[in-house]
Amino acid sequence: VYSGRIRPQMIIHNASRGVNERITRLVELRGEDMVDVKEVQAGGIGACLGLKLTSTGDTLLTPDSPKLCLTGLVIPPPVFMCAVEP
């Protein structure tokens, strides 16, 4: 979250795709565990569940915020791959 806060049941605008969606569940990831949280404030990291048209790298905004779109993630292909067996 860059600024403000997000909460479950909040309607957000996906600026990358031009659609509105509702966050059904908001969690923090702690290792393998997902912990439900009531909100994530600016500077925090959380995962929004229930978004059907959103993917990694999309810019999410509140519907009343100024319209802007940040550059998505560019993930390069791996340089080296191997399998480690005991």
Buried (B, 14 or more C-beta within 10 A) or exposed (E): BEEEEBEBEBEBBBBBBEBEBEBEBBBBEEEEEBEEBEBBEEEEEBBBEEBEEBEEEBBBBEEEEEEEEEEEEEEEEEEEEEEEEE
